[in-house]
């Protein structure tokens, strides 16, 4: 099982200070006393984050999902006819023997503990009209993390370790090369009021399984986990062209009624992805979208508050220029917390 521990939202304090104010001050007893910045100082802080490049924050937030997405075992190993026939018989009975697994998979010891002696539970996933053309064998389906073997007939193309938490769902469609493109959800966190999945897309070729898209699927982050609450959910609505529908919202504390958070925004859009034949991957078309890469990444649970402010600077600035004073105070309170260096607690993935 993947075990990742990330310190989230504990980035260094933004260097946006001046002579009249300092960030949070430590007393003799080491108690941190938050500074109450003026509205002018907070507006300057907002502008300063807008002027910075979002790329370092995006890179930091994407480290976990990108590392899992790219950490797959590519093989392209031909299987002897007799072993392939045995594989088909065994997985048709929802089992795979330990001996056959070790025979099929190079360096199998890294994937299968020596303590496992009995046949492994298995689920067959077929991605073509002929069952054993393009297919996958999911091992350990009754656990939180599955080992999945991907095949093109008698060629073992790749092995993926997929942490799904609640059961693996494998979907597919005909890709740009007329061969299957498969996708599944990878889980990074699940708990009360907090969870995170990404969609991982891989395209079959004759010799390998190519990573073609890694996109946020579902993120939920509710109070009191952090300074803001948000929801983001993606569904596949079309495959030619590949089109994803994204529904999302963000909230801040309501200063008058803590039980009813105030919505910063609530929106949805459809995002079309075009195939880049040279790079062998899907690329989003943001030209007519309310989203961009910075905004999507700000919904990652590993996304910092500075990234969110950078992504939604225009929207925050417009709200601060509006007539709703309650909303203005909620945003200023949020900015004051961020400028004081508050993000959130340590979360174990």
Phi and psi in degrees as GROMACS dihedral restraints (atoms count N, CA, C in turn):
[ dihedral_restraints ]
;  ai    aj    ak    al  type     phi  dphi    fc
    3     4     5     6     1   -64.9    20    10
    4     5     6     7     1   134.8    20    10
    6     7     8     9     1  -127.2    20    10
    7     8     9    10     1   109.7    20    10
    9    10    11    12     1  -120.0    20    10
   10    11    12    13     1   132.8    20    10
   12    13    14    15     1  -121.4    20    10
   13    14    15    16     1   115.3    20    10
   15    16    17    18     1  -117.8    20    10
   16    17    18    19     1   136.8    20    10
   18    19    20    21     1   -88.8    20    10
   19    20    21    22     1   111.0    20    10
   21    22    23    24     1  -102.0    20    10
   22    23    24    25     1   144.3    20    10
   24    25    26    27     1    59.1    20    10
   25    26    27    28     1    25.4    20    10
   27    28    29    30     1  -113.0    20    10
   28    29    30    31     1    39.5    20    10
   30    31    32    33     1   -69.7    20    10
   31    32    33    34     1   161.9    20    10
   33    34    35    36     1   -61.1    20    10
   34    35    36    37     1   148.9    20    10
   36    37    38    39     1   -63.0    20    10
   37    38    39    40     1   137.2    20    10
   39    40    41    42     1   -63.0    20    10
   40    41    42    43     1   134.0    20    10
   42    43    44    45     1   -79.5    20    10
   43    44    45    46     1    72.6    20    10
   45    46    47    48     1  -129.2    20    10
   46    47    48    49     1    68.4    20    10
   48    49    50    51     1  -113.1    20    10
   49    50    51    52     1   167.0    20    10
   51    52    53    54     1  -146.8    20    10
   52    53    54    55     1   179.6    20    10
   54    55    56    57     1   -69.8    20    10
   55    56    57    58     1   -25.0    20    10
   57    58    59    60     1   -85.0    20    10
   58    59    60    61     1   -20.9    20    10
   60    61    62    63     1  -143.0    20    10
   61    62    63    64     1   152.7    20    10
   63    64    65    66     1  -125.3    20    10
   64    65    66    67     1   161.4    20    10
   66    67    68    69     1   -68.0    20    10
   67    68    69    70     1  -173.3    20    10
   69    70    71    72     1   -45.3    20    10
   70    71    72    73     1   136.2    20    10
   72    73    74    75     1  -107.1    20    10
   73    74    75    76     1   136.5    20    10
   75    76    77    78     1   -92.2    20    10
   76    77    78    79     1   134.1    20    10
   78    79    80    81     1   -88.2    20    10
   79    80    81    82     1  -179.2    20    10
   81    82    83    84     1   -62.5    20    10
   82    83    84    85     1   -26.3    20    10
   84    85    86    87     1   -90.9    20    10
   85    86    87    88     1    11.6    20    10
   87    88    89    90     1    66.0    20    10
   88    89    90    91     1    15.9    20    10
   90    91    92    93     1   -81.1    20    10
   91    92    93    94     1   129.5    20    10
   93    94    95    96     1   -83.9    20    10
   94    95    96    97     1   121.1    20    10
   96    97    98    99     1  -102.9    20    10
   97    98    99   100     1   112.5    20    10
   99   100   101   102     1   -62.0    20    10
  100   101   102   103     1   142.7    20    10
  102   103   104   105     1   -87.5    20    10
  103   104   105   106     1   137.4    20    10
  105   106   107   108     1   -94.2    20    10
  106   107   108   109     1   102.3    20    10
  108   109   110   111     1   -79.5    20    10
  109   110   111   112     1   156.2    20    10
  111   112   113   114     1   -76.3    20    10
  112   113   114   115     1   161.4    20    10
  114   115   116   117     1   -59.5    20    10
  115   116   117   118     1   -37.8    20    10
  117   118   119   120     1   -62.8    20    10
  118   119   120   121     1   -42.9    20    10
  120   121   122   123     1   -65.7    20    10
  121   122   123   124     1   -38.3    20    10
  123   124   125   126     1   -70.1    20    10
  124   125   126   127     1   -36.5    20    10
  126   127   128   129     1   -64.3    20    10
  127   128   129   130     1   -39.5    20    10
  129   130   131   132     1   -65.0    20    10
  130   131   132   133     1   -38.1    20    10
  132   133   134   135     1   -62.8    20    10
  133   134   135   136     1   -45.3    20    10
  135   136   137   138     1   -58.5    20    10
  136   137   138   139     1   -47.3    20    10
  138   139   140   141     1   -63.6    20    10
  139   140   141   142     1   -37.4    20    10
  141   142   143   144     1   -66.8    20    10
  142   143   144   145     1   -37.2    20    10
  144   145   146   147     1   -67.9    20    10
  145   146   147   148     1   -38.2    20    10
  147   148   149   150     1   -60.1    20    10
  148   149   150   151     1   -34.9    20    10
  150   151   152   153     1   -77.5    20    10
  151   152   153   154     1   -13.5    20    10
  153   154   155   156     1   -87.1    20    10
  154   155   156   157     1   153.2    20    10
  156   157   158   159     1   -71.1    20    10
  157   158   159   160     1   137.8    20    10
  159   160   161   162     1   -81.9    20    10
  160   161   162   163     1   -11.1    20    10
  162   163   164   165     1   -56.6    20    10
  163   164   165   166     1   -45.6    20    10
  165   166   167   168     1   -60.6    20    10
  166   167   168   169     1   -38.8    20    10
  168   169   170   171     1   -68.3    20    10
  169   170   171   172     1   -39.8    20    10
  171   172   173   174     1   -62.6    20    10
  172   173   174   175     1   -44.5    20    10
  174   175   176   177     1   -61.0    20    10
  175   176   177   178     1   -44.2    20    10
  177   178   179   180     1   -63.9    20    10
  178   179   180   181     1   -45.6    20    10
  180   181   182   183     1   -65.3    20    10
  181   182   183   184     1   -30.1    20    10
  183   184   185   186     1   -89.3    20    10
  184   185   186   187     1    -5.4    20    10
  186   187   188   189     1   -57.3    20    10
  187   188   189   190     1   -48.5    20    10
  189   190   191   192     1   -63.9    20    10
  190   191   192   193     1   -58.0    20    10
  192   193   194   195     1   -63.3    20    10
  193   194   195   196     1   -35.7    20    10
  195   196   197   198     1   -68.3    20    10
  196   197   198   199     1   -39.1    20    10
  198   199   200   201     1   -66.3    20    10
  199   200   201   202     1   -39.3    20    10
  201   202   203   204     1   -68.4    20    10
  202   203   204   205     1   -43.3    20    10
  204   205   206   207     1   -60.2    20    10
  205   206   207   208     1   -39.3    20    10
  207   208   209   210     1   -92.3    20    10
  208   209   210   211     1    -7.4    20    10
  210   211   212   213     1   -93.7    20    10
  211   212   213   214     1    67.5    20    10
  213   214   215   216     1  -120.8    20    10
  214   215   216   217     1   155.4    20    10
  216   217   218   219     1   -97.4    20    10
  217   218   219   220     1   109.6    20    10
  219   220   221   222     1   -93.4    20    10
  220   221   222   223     1   133.1    20    10
  222   223   224   225     1  -124.6    20    10
  223   224   225   226     1   -62.1    20    10
  225   226   227   228     1    58.2    20    10
  226   227   228   229     1    57.0    20    10
  228   229   230   231     1  -106.6    20    10
  229   230   231   232     1   127.2    20    10
  231   232   233   234     1   -79.1    20    10
  232   233   234   235     1   136.9    20    10
  234   235   236   237     1  -104.5    20    10
  235   236   237   238     1   135.6    20    10
  237   238   239   240     1   -59.9    20    10
  238   239   240   241     1   146.3    20    10
  240   241   242   243     1   -53.9    20    10
  241   242   243   244     1   -45.1    20    10
  243   244   245   246     1   -65.2    20    10
  244   245   246   247     1   -37.7    20    10
  246   247   248   249     1   -69.3    20    10
  247   248   249   250     1   -35.6    20    10
  249   250   251   252     1   -67.1    20    10
  250   251   252   253     1   -40.6    20    10
  252   253   254   255     1   -64.8    20    10
  253   254   255   256     1   -38.7    20    10
  255   256   257   258     1   -65.7    20    10
  256   257   258   259     1   -39.9    20    10
  258   259   260   261     1   -58.6    20    10
  259   260   261   262     1   -47.2    20    10
  261   262   263   264     1   -61.7    20    10
  262   263   264   265     1   -41.7    20    10
  264   265   266   267     1   -65.8    20    10
  265   266   267   268     1   -42.9    20    10
  267   268   269   270     1   -68.3    20    10
  268   269   270   271     1   -48.3    20    10
  270   271   272   273     1   -70.2    20    10
  271   272   273   274     1   -23.6    20    10
  273   274   275   276     1   -66.2    20    10
  274   275   276   277     1   -20.6    20    10
  276   277   278   279     1  -103.3    20    10
  277   278   279   280     1    14.2    20    10
  279   280   281   282     1    63.4    20    10
  280   281   282   283     1    33.2    20    10
  282   283   284   285     1  -139.6    20    10
  283   284   285   286     1   158.9    20    10
  285   286   287   288     1  -144.2    20    10
  286   287   288   289     1   126.1    20    10
  288   289   290   291     1   -71.3    20    10
  289   290   291   292     1   150.1    20    10
  291   292   293   294     1   -63.0    20    10
  292   293   294   295     1   -40.1    20    10
  294   295   296   297     1   -61.3    20    10
  295   296   297   298     1   -43.1    20    10
  297   298   299   300     1   -68.8    20    10
  298   299   300   301     1   -39.8    20    10
  300   301   302   303     1   -57.8    20    10
  301   302   303   304     1   -46.9    20    10
  303   304   305   306     1   -66.5    20    10
  304   305   306   307     1   -28.3    20    10
  306   307   308   309     1   -76.1    20    10
  307   308   309   310     1   -35.9    20    10
  309   310   311   312     1   -79.0    20    10
  310   311   312   313     1   -38.2    20    10
  312   313   314   315     1  -103.9    20    10
  313   314   315   316     1   116.7    20    10
  315   316   317   318     1   -61.4    20    10
  316   317   318   319     1   144.3    20    10
  318   319   320   321     1    55.9    20    10
  319   320   321   322     1    38.6    20    10
  321   322   323   324     1   -60.6    20    10
  322   323   324   325     1   -26.2    20    10
  324   325   326   327     1   -61.1    20    10
  325   326   327   328     1   -26.7    20    10
  327   328   329   330     1   -74.3    20    10
  328   329   330   331     1   -18.3    20    10
  330   331   332   333     1  -108.0    20    10
  331   332   333   334     1   -19.2    20    10
  333   334   335   336     1  -133.2    20    10
  334   335   336   337     1   115.1    20    10
  336   337   338   339     1   -62.0    20    10
  337   338   339   340     1   148.5    20    10
  339   340   341   342     1   -63.2    20    10
  340   341   342   343     1   -21.6    20    10
  342   343   344   345     1   -69.6    20    10
  343   344   345   346     1   -18.2    20    10
  345   346   347   348     1   -83.9    20    10
  346   347   348   349     1   118.8    20    10
  348   349   350   351     1  -119.1    20    10
  349   350   351   352     1   -30.9    20    10
  351   352   353   354     1   -84.1    20    10
  352   353   354   355     1   160.5    20    10
  354   355   356   357     1   -54.4    20    10
  355   356   357   358     1   145.2    20    10
  357   358   359   360     1   -92.6    20    10
  358   359   360   361     1   135.1    20    10
  360   361   362   363     1   -61.9    20    10
  361   362   363   364     1   139.9    20    10
  363   364   365   366     1  -142.6    20    10
  364   365   366   367     1   146.9    20    10
  366   367   368   369     1  -124.3    20    10
  367   368   369   370     1   132.1    20    10
  369   370   371   372     1   -91.1    20    10
  370   371   372   373     1   128.9    20    10
  372   373   374   375     1  -118.2    20    10
  373   374   375   376     1   115.2    20    10
  375   376   377   378     1  -103.4    20    10
  376   377   378   379     1   138.1    20    10
  378   379   380   381     1  -117.9    20    10
  379   380   381   382     1    22.5    20    10
  381   382   383   384     1  -152.7    20    10
  382   383   384   385     1   167.3    20    10
  384   385   386   387     1   -62.6    20    10
  385   386   387   388     1   -36.3    20    10
  387   388   389   390     1   -90.5    20    10
  388   389   390   391     1   121.1    20    10
  390   391   392   393     1   -51.5    20    10
  391   392   393   394     1   -45.1    20    10
  393   394   395   396     1  -106.0    20    10
  394   395   396   397     1    34.4    20    10
  396   397   398   399     1   -85.9    20    10
  397   398   399   400     1   -82.2    20    10
  399   400   401   402     1  -104.7    20    10
  400   401   402   403     1   117.8    20    10
  402   403   404   405     1  -155.7    20    10
  403   404   405   406     1   170.2    20    10
  405   406   407   408     1  -136.4    20    10
  406   407   408   409     1   150.4    20    10
  408   409   410   411     1  -117.5    20    10
  409   410   411   412     1   115.5    20    10
  411   412   413   414     1   -93.1    20    10
  412   413   414   415     1   123.5    20    10
  414   415   416   417     1  -106.5    20    10
  415   416   417   418     1   149.1    20    10
  417   418   419   420     1    59.0    20    10
  418   419   420   421     1    48.1    20    10
  420   421   422   423     1   -68.7    20    10
  421   422   423   424     1   -16.4    20    10
  423   424   425   426     1   -92.5    20    10
  424   425   426   427     1    11.6    20    10
  426   427   428   429     1  -113.2    20    10
  427   428   429   430     1   177.7    20    10
  429   430   431   432     1   -74.8    20    10
  430   431   432   433     1   -21.3    20    10
  432   433   434   435     1  -130.6    20    10
  433   434   435   436     1   129.7    20    10
  435   436   437   438     1  -109.7    20    10
  436   437   438   439     1   147.3    20    10
  438   439   440   441     1   -98.9    20    10
  439   440   441   442     1   124.7    20    10
  441   442   443   444     1  -120.9    20    10
  442   443   444   445     1   125.9    20    10
  444   445   446   447     1  -100.5    20    10
  445   446   447   448     1   126.5    20    10
  447   448   449   450     1  -106.9    20    10
  448   449   450   451     1   132.1    20    10
  450   451   452   453     1  -125.7    20    10
  451   452   453   454     1   147.4    20    10
  453   454   455   456     1  -116.7    20    10
  454   455   456   457     1    98.9    20    10
  456   457   458   459     1    53.8    20    10
  457   458   459   460     1  -120.7    20    10
  459   460   461   462     1   -93.7    20    10
  460   461   462   463     1    20.3    20    10
  462   463   464   465     1  -108.3    20    10
  463   464   465   466     1   123.1    20    10
  465   466   467   468     1   -84.4    20    10
  466   467   468   469     1   109.3    20    10
  468   469   470   471     1   -86.2    20    10
  469   470   471   472     1   -40.0    20    10
  471   472   473   474     1  -160.4    20    10
  472   473   474   475     1   159.9    20    10
  474   475   476   477     1  -127.7    20    10
  475   476   477   478     1   126.3    20    10
  477   478   479   480     1  -115.9    20    10
  478   479   480   481     1   142.1    20    10
  480   481   482   483     1  -104.0    20    10
  481   482   483   484     1   117.0    20    10
  483   484   485   486     1  -120.1    20    10
  484   485   486   487     1   114.8    20    10
  486   487   488   489     1   -89.8    20    10
  487   488   489   490     1   107.6    20    10
  489   490   491   492     1  -112.5    20    10
  490   491   492   493     1   -20.1    20    10
  492   493   494   495     1    73.2    20    10
  493   494   495   496     1   -52.5    20    10
  495   496   497   498     1  -117.5    20    10
  496   497   498   499     1    15.1    20    10
  498   499   500   501     1   116.8    20    10
  499   500   501   502     1   133.9    20    10
  501   502   503   504     1   -86.7    20    10
  502   503   504   505     1   129.2    20    10
  504   505   506   507     1  -112.2    20    10
  505   506   507   508     1   119.9    20    10
  507   508   509   510     1  -106.8    20    10
  508   509   510   511     1   124.7    20    10
  510   511   512   513     1  -121.5    20    10
  511   512   513   514     1   161.1    20    10
  513   514   515   516     1  -155.4    20    10
  514   515   516   517     1   162.5    20    10
  516   517   518   519     1  -150.5    20    10
  517   518   519   520     1   166.6    20    10
  519   520   521   522     1   -73.8    20    10
  520   521   522   523     1   121.5    20    10
  522   523   524   525     1   -83.9    20    10
  523   524   525   526     1  -172.4    20    10
  525   526   527   528     1   -67.6    20    10
  526   527   528   529     1   -22.4    20    10
  528   529   530   531     1   -96.8    20    10
  529   530   531   532     1    15.3    20    10
  531   532   533   534     1    65.3    20    10
  532   533   534   535     1    12.7    20    10
  534   535   536   537     1  -109.9    20    10
  535   536   537   538     1   163.4    20    10
  537   538   539   540     1   -65.7    20    10
  538   539   540   541     1   142.2    20    10
  540   541   542   543     1  -112.7    20    10
  541   542   543   544     1   123.1    20    10
  543   544   545   546     1  -105.0    20    10
  544   545   546   547     1   152.6    20    10
  546   547   548   549     1  -147.6    20    10
  547   548   549   550     1   150.6    20    10
  549   550   551   552     1  -150.4    20    10
  550   551   552   553     1   169.3    20    10
  552   553   554   555     1   -99.2    20    10
  553   554   555   556     1   130.8    20    10
  555   556   557   558     1  -106.2    20    10
  556   557   558   559     1   126.9    20    10
  558   559   560   561     1   -94.8    20    10
  559   560   561   562     1   138.4    20    10
  561   562   563   564     1  -117.6    20    10
  562   563   564   565     1   -22.1    20    10
  564   565   566   567     1  -163.0    20    10
  565   566   567   568     1   140.4    20    10
  567   568   569   570     1  -147.2    20    10
  568   569   570   571     1   132.1    20    10
  570   571   572   573     1  -171.9    20    10
  571   572   573   574     1  -170.1    20    10
  573   574   575   576     1   -75.2    20    10
  574   575   576   577     1   114.0    20    10
  576   577   578   579     1    75.1    20    10
  577   578   579   580     1    13.3    20    10
  579   580   581   582     1  -154.9    20    10
  580   581   582   583     1   126.5    20    10
  582   583   584   585     1  -161.8    20    10
  583   584   585   586     1   167.5    20    10
  585   586   587   588     1  -160.2    20    10
  586   587   588   589     1   123.0    20    10
  588   589   590   591     1  -128.3    20    10
  589   590   591   592     1   148.1    20    10
  591   592   593   594     1  -118.0    20    10
  592   593   594   595     1   149.3    20    10
  594   595   596   597     1   -83.7    20    10
  595   596   597   598     1   131.1    20    10
  597   598   599   600     1  -115.3    20    10
  598   599   600   601     1   122.6    20    10
  600   601   602   603     1  -109.1    20    10
  601   602   603   604     1   135.6    20    10
  603   604   605   606     1  -136.8    20    10
  604   605   606   607     1   135.1    20    10
  606   607   608   609     1  -104.0    20    10
  607   608   609   610     1   133.5    20    10
  609   610   611   612     1   -73.6    20    10
  610   611   612   613     1   139.7    20    10
  612   613   614   615     1  -121.4    20    10
  613   614   615   616     1  -178.0    20    10
  615   616   617   618     1   -67.6    20    10
  616   617   618   619     1   -28.0    20    10
  618   619   620   621     1  -110.7    20    10
  619   620   621   622     1   -17.5    20    10
  621   622   623   624     1  -157.5    20    10
  622   623   624   625     1   173.5    20    10
  624   625   626   627     1  -110.7    20    10
  625   626   627   628     1   116.1    20    10
  627   628   629   630     1   -99.6    20    10
  628   629   630   631     1   128.2    20    10
  630   631   632   633     1   -70.9    20    10
  631   632   633   634     1   122.8    20    10
  633   634   635   636     1  -121.0    20    10
  634   635   636   637     1   -16.0    20    10
  636   637   638   639     1  -166.2    20    10
  637   638   639   640     1   136.4    20    10
  639   640   641   642     1  -131.4    20    10
  640   641   642   643     1   111.9    20    10
  642   643   644   645     1  -136.9    20    10
  643   644   645   646     1   147.7    20    10
  645   646   647   648     1   -61.0    20    10
  646   647   648   649     1   129.4    20    10
  648   649   650   651     1  -104.9    20    10
  649   650   651   652     1   -50.0    20    10
  651   652   653   654     1  -152.0    20    10
  652   653   654   655     1   124.2    20    10
  654   655   656   657     1  -130.5    20    10
  655   656   657   658     1   132.4    20    10
  657   658   659   660     1  -134.0    20    10
  658   659   660   661     1   127.8    20    10
  660   661   662   663     1  -146.9    20    10
  661   662   663   664     1   105.0    20    10
  663   664   665   666     1  -112.7    20    10
  664   665   666   667     1   159.8    20    10
  666   667   668   669     1   -62.1    20    10
  667   668   669   670     1   144.1    20    10
  669   670   671   672     1  -100.8    20    10
  670   671   672   673     1    27.8    20    10
  672   673   674   675     1   -61.5    20    10
  673   674   675   676     1   -34.5    20    10
  675   676   677   678     1  -152.5    20    10
  676   677   678   679     1  -166.6    20    10
  678   679   680   681     1   -77.7    20    10
  679   680   681   682     1   -23.3    20    10
  681   682   683   684     1  -135.7    20    10
  682   683   684   685     1   156.1    20    10
  684   685   686   687     1  -111.8    20    10
  685   686   687   688     1   150.3    20    10
  687   688   689   690     1  -156.4    20    10
  688   689   690   691     1   163.1    20    10
  690   691   692   693     1  -141.1    20    10
  691   692   693   694     1   137.7    20    10
  693   694   695   696     1  -146.4    20    10
  694   695   696   697     1   128.3    20    10
  696   697   698   699     1  -140.3    20    10
  697   698   699   700     1   133.9    20    10
  699   700   701   702     1  -118.9    20    10
  700   701   702   703     1   136.3    20    10
  702   703   704   705     1  -129.8    20    10
  703   704   705   706     1   148.6    20    10
  705   706   707   708     1   -85.0    20    10
  706   707   708   709     1   119.4    20    10
  708   709   710   711     1  -108.9    20    10
  709   710   711   712     1   -24.5    20    10
  711   712   713   714     1  -146.7    20    10
  712   713   714   715     1   156.5    20    10
  714   715   716   717     1  -118.9    20    10
  715   716   717   718     1   -14.6    20    10
  717   718   719   720     1  -136.2    20    10
  718   719   720   721     1    93.9    20    10
  720   721   722   723     1   -75.3    20    10
  721   722   723   724     1   161.7    20    10
  723   724   725   726     1   -62.8    20    10
  724   725   726   727     1   121.6    20    10
  726   727   728   729     1  -133.2    20    10
  727   728   729   730     1   128.1    20    10
  729   730   731   732     1  -114.3    20    10
  730   731   732   733     1   136.6    20    10
  732   733   734   735     1   -98.9    20    10
  733   734   735   736     1   130.9    20    10
  735   736   737   738     1  -121.5    20    10
  736   737   738   739     1   126.7    20    10
  738   739   740   741     1  -117.0    20    10
  739   740   741   742     1   131.9    20    10
  741   742   743   744     1  -154.0    20    10
  742   743   744   745     1   154.3    20    10
  744   745   746   747     1  -154.4    20    10
  745   746   747   748     1   162.0    20    10
  747   748   749   750     1  -139.4    20    10
  748   749   750   751     1   147.2    20    10
  750   751   752   753     1  -135.4    20    10
  751   752   753   754     1   153.2    20    10
  753   754   755   756     1  -121.6    20    10
  754   755   756   757     1   163.7    20    10
  756   757   758   759     1   -59.4    20    10
  757   758   759   760     1   134.7    20    10
  759   760   761   762     1   -83.0    20    10
  760   761   762   763     1   118.1    20    10
  762   763   764   765     1   -67.6    20    10
  763   764   765   766     1   -19.3    20    10
  765   766   767   768     1   -95.2    20    10
  766   767   768   769     1   -26.5    20    10
  768   769   770   771     1  -148.2    20    10
  769   770   771   772     1    98.3    20    10
  771   772   773   774     1   -62.2    20    10
  772   773   774   775     1   -22.1    20    10
  774   775   776   777     1   -76.5    20    10
  775   776   777   778     1   -16.6    20    10
  777   778   779   780     1  -122.7    20    10
  778   779   780   781     1    88.8    20    10
  780   781   782   783     1   -60.0    20    10
  781   782   783   784     1   153.2    20    10
  783   784   785   786     1   -93.7    20    10
  784   785   786   787     1   130.5    20    10
  786   787   788   789     1   -77.8    20    10
  787   788   789   790     1   120.3    20    10
  789   790   791   792     1   -67.6    20    10
  790   791   792   793     1   -48.5    20    10
  792   793   794   795     1  -162.6    20    10
  793   794   795   796     1   158.8    20    10
  795   796   797   798     1  -146.6    20    10
  796   797   798   799     1   122.6    20    10
  798   799   800   801     1  -154.5    20    10
  799   800   801   802     1   173.7    20    10
  801   802   803   804     1  -153.1    20    10
  802   803   804   805     1   158.1    20    10
  804   805   806   807     1  -159.4    20    10
  805   806   807   808     1   161.9    20    10
  807   808   809   810     1  -106.9    20    10
  808   809   810   811     1   132.6    20    10
  810   811   812   813     1  -117.5    20    10
  811   812   813   814     1   124.1    20    10
  813   814   815   816     1   -95.9    20    10
  814   815   816   817     1   139.6    20    10
  816   817   818   819     1  -115.1    20    10
  817   818   819   820     1   128.8    20    10
  819   820   821   822     1  -102.1    20    10
  820   821   822   823     1   146.0    20    10
  822   823   824   825     1   -83.0    20    10
  823   824   825   826     1   127.0    20    10
  825   826   827   828     1   -99.6    20    10
  826   827   828   829     1   102.6    20    10
  828   829   830   831     1   -69.3    20    10
  829   830   831   832     1   -26.8    20    10
  831   832   833   834     1   -73.3    20    10
  832   833   834   835     1   -44.1    20    10
  834   835   836   837     1   -91.5    20    10
  835   836   837   838     1    -8.3    20    10
  837   838   839   840     1    55.5    20    10
  838   839   840   841     1    61.1    20    10
  840   841   842   843     1  -162.0    20    10
  841   842   843   844     1   160.7    20    10
  843   844   845   846     1   -89.0    20    10
  844   845   846   847     1   138.1    20    10
  846   847   848   849     1  -125.4    20    10
  847   848   849   850     1   131.5    20    10
  849   850   851   852     1   -72.9    20    10
  850   851   852   853     1   145.6    20    10
  852   853   854   855     1  -102.4    20    10
  853   854   855   856     1   101.7    20    10
  855   856   857   858     1   -90.4    20    10
  856   857   858   859     1     4.6    20    10
  858   859   860   861     1   -61.3    20    10
  859   860   861   862     1   -34.8    20    10
  861   862   863   864     1  -119.3    20    10
  862   863   864   865     1    35.1    20    10
  864   865   866   867     1  -117.8    20    10
  865   866   867   868     1   152.3    20    10
  867   868   869   870     1   -81.4    20    10
  868   869   870   871     1    -4.8    20    10
  870   871   872   873     1  -111.4    20    10
  871   872   873   874     1   161.7    20    10
  873   874   875   876     1  -147.2    20    10
  874   875   876   877     1   179.7    20    10
  876   877   878   879     1   -63.4    20    10
  877   878   879   880     1   -37.5    20    10
  879   880   881   882     1   -63.5    20    10
  880   881   882   883     1   -44.7    20    10
  882   883   884   885     1   -65.5    20    10
  883   884   885   886     1   -43.6    20    10
  885   886   887   888     1   -61.8    20    10
  886   887   888   889     1   -45.6    20    10
  888   889   890   891     1   -65.6    20    10
  889   890   891   892     1   -26.0    20    10
  891   892   893   894     1   -67.0    20    10
  892   893   894   895     1   -13.3    20    10
  894   895   896   897     1   -91.2    20    10
  895   896   897   898     1    -4.9    20    10
  897   898   899   900     1   -63.3    20    10
  898   899   900   901     1   145.0    20    10
  900   901   902   903     1   -66.7    20    10
  901   902   903   904     1   -15.9    20    10
  903   904   905   906     1   -94.8    20    10
  904   905   906   907     1     6.2    20    10
  906   907   908   909     1   -80.4    20    10
  907   908   909   910     1   134.5    20    10
  909   910   911   912     1   -81.0    20    10
  910   911   912   913     1   164.0    20    10
  912   913   914   915     1   -66.0    20    10
  913   914   915   916     1   -33.0    20    10
  915   916   917   918     1   -62.7    20    10
  916   917   918   919     1   -38.1    20    10
  918   919   920   921     1   -63.8    20    10
  919   920   921   922     1   -43.6    20    10
  921   922   923   924     1   -61.8    20    10
  922   923   924   925     1   -44.7    20    10
  924   925   926   927     1   -63.4    20    10
  925   926   927   928     1   -41.9    20    10
  927   928   929   930     1   -62.4    20    10
  928   929   930   931     1   -42.6    20    10
  930   931   932   933     1   -68.2    20    10
  931   932   933   934     1   -38.7    20    10
  933   934   935   936     1  -112.5    20    10
  934   935   936   937     1    31.5    20    10
  936   937   938   939     1   -57.5    20    10
  937   938   939   940     1   -48.4    20    10
  939   940   941   942     1   -60.4    20    10
  940   941   942   943     1   -43.9    20    10
  942   943   944   945     1   -66.9    20    10
  943   944   945   946     1   -42.7    20    10
  945   946   947   948     1   -64.9    20    10
  946   947   948   949     1   -41.0    20    10
  948   949   950   951     1   -63.2    20    10
  949   950   951   952     1   -41.9    20    10
  951   952   953   954     1   -64.4    20    10
  952   953   954   955     1   -41.3    20    10
  954   955   956   957     1   -65.9    20    10
  955   956   957   958     1   -35.9    20    10
  957   958   959   960     1   -69.9    20    10
  958   959   960   961     1   -19.3    20    10
  960   961   962   963     1   -94.3    20    10
  961   962   963   964     1    -1.6    20    10
  963   964   965   966     1   -82.4    20    10
  964   965   966   967     1  -172.4    20    10
  966   967   968   969     1   -96.4    20    10
  967   968   969   970     1    -9.2    20    10
  969   970   971   972     1   -84.1    20    10
  970   971   972   973     1   100.6    20    10
  972   973   974   975     1   -68.8    20    10
  973   974   975   976     1   -31.3    20    10
  975   976   977   978     1   -64.1    20    10
  976   977   978   979     1   -43.6    20    10
  978   979   980   981     1   -64.9    20    10
  979   980   981   982     1   -38.6    20    10
  981   982   983   984     1   -61.2    20    10
  982   983   984   985     1   -44.6    20    10
  984   985   986   987     1   -65.3    20    10
  985   986   987   988     1   -35.9    20    10
  987   988   989   990     1   -63.1    20    10
  988   989   990   991     1   -41.9    20    10
  990   991   992   993     1   -68.5    20    10
  991   992   993   994     1   -43.1    20    10
  993   994   995   996     1   -62.3    20    10
  994   995   996   997     1   -39.1    20    10
  996   997   998   999     1   -62.3    20    10
  997   998   999  1000     1   -43.6    20    10
  999  1000  1001  1002     1   -61.1    20    10
 1000  1001  1002  1003     1   -47.7    20    10
 1002  1003  1004  1005     1   -62.1    20    10
 1003  1004  1005  1006     1   -37.4    20    10
 1005  1006  1007  1008     1   -63.9    20    10
 1006  1007  1008  1009     1   -40.6    20    10
 1008  1009  1010  1011     1   -64.2    20    10
 1009  1010  1011  1012     1   -43.7    20    10
 1011  1012  1013  1014     1   -65.3    20    10
 1012  1013  1014  1015     1   -43.7    20    10
 1014  1015  1016  1017     1   -64.4    20    10
 1015  1016  1017  1018     1   -28.9    20    10
 1017  1018  1019  1020     1   -76.9    20    10
 1018  1019  1020  1021     1    -2.6    20    10
 1020  1021  1022  1023     1    93.8    20    10
 1021  1022  1023  1024     1     5.5    20    10
 1023  1024  1025  1026     1   -80.0    20    10
 1024  1025  1026  1027     1   133.5    20    10
 1026  1027  1028  1029     1  -126.7    20    10
 1027  1028  1029  1030     1   -85.3    20    10
 1029  1030  1031  1032     1  -164.3    20    10
 1030  1031  1032  1033     1  -177.7    20    10
 1032  1033  1034  1035     1   -85.6    20    10
 1033  1034  1035  1036     1   171.8    20    10
 1035  1036  1037  1038     1   -69.2    20    10
 1036  1037  1038  1039     1   135.9    20    10
 1038  1039  1040  1041     1  -124.0    20    10
 1039  1040  1041  1042     1   134.0    20    10
 1041  1042  1043  1044     1   -96.1    20    10
 1042  1043  1044  1045     1   127.3    20    10
